[in-house]
């Protein structure tokens, strides 16, 4: 997929959480609930201002966080309904199983939401505890059922592997329990230690690289056998249920971010908003810019970035992006398919080794 064919995306950031997970380094807060109303009003005002300045119609909208499902559905839907969109626009909202209700999902669907992404992480209680998660497996099952009943077209389940105390059998149990729910899409991410997080300060809980590689192989085998094909290193989907918004990002497409810490991209120029929700809301209220910084990529930087993103996808990169000598050296990691090069399972585990050799 080319950047031009990817469409136009909109990202909306909702930074509030009931409890910050031990591994989370995102712009999310569990102690700013006093600014929820002013923040959501500021989001709507920022969108309205962009619309007045000819915001393109979105082909995909993604609401992330934080926990978007933790704020009043009416406030979030008010923001969504202000965003111009094309017919058939993909609209995704990230949800915590603890906060999903029938009325919440009904409101979402009425506002055009057709995809939800549930933060499951694990289906084993002691693994969830190790990750600092509070939901139960029963909540996950109920949330999926409610999403189906509400008419949500695609359900994604987010997983994390490699937590301390998780065994191969625990990971298999999570995957099998998730597959029993017949998801349309599964995202599975290796637990990453991010600076400044609770996890970073406890070395006894840091994941092992070799163990995570084994877990990835298990995931790819079980998900593939169940009919979900990988289309990006950490993402598997049934046909026609790939996340269009993520595909747009990987293709280097244009998108606009709204809310604190949200990033935007337009033809090689990237910019990002101030990080904290209270400062963001205050700037919007005063009619001042919320942009904290920006950078401009030259043509060569954009070309290389496009290759580094494309190599992570099933589509891969052109054969000539990897010199013949390098292809011979990396033979176990890449395979030629349809005139392009894509990663093998082992290649996906060593994607950075391939990416640095692209030209």
Buried (B, 14 or more C-beta within 10 A) or exposed (E): BEBEEBBBBBBBBBBBBEEBBBBBBBBBBBEBBEBBEBBBBBBBBBBEEBEEEEBBEBBBBBBBBBBBBBBEBEBBBBBBEBBBBEEEBBBBBBBBBBBBEEEBBBBBBEBBBBBBBBBBBBBBEEBBEBBBBBBBBEBBBBBBEBBBEBEBBBBBBBBBBBBBEBEEEBBBBBBEBBBEBEBBBBBBBBBBBEEEBEBBEEEEBEBEEEBBBBBBBBBBEBBEEBEBBBBBBBBBBBEEBBBBBBBBBBBBBBBBBBBBBBBBBEEBEBBBBBEBBBBBBBBBEEEEEBEBEEEEBEEEEBBBEBBBBBBBBBBBBEBEBBEEEBBEEBEEBBEEEEEBBBBBBEBBBBBEEBBEBBE
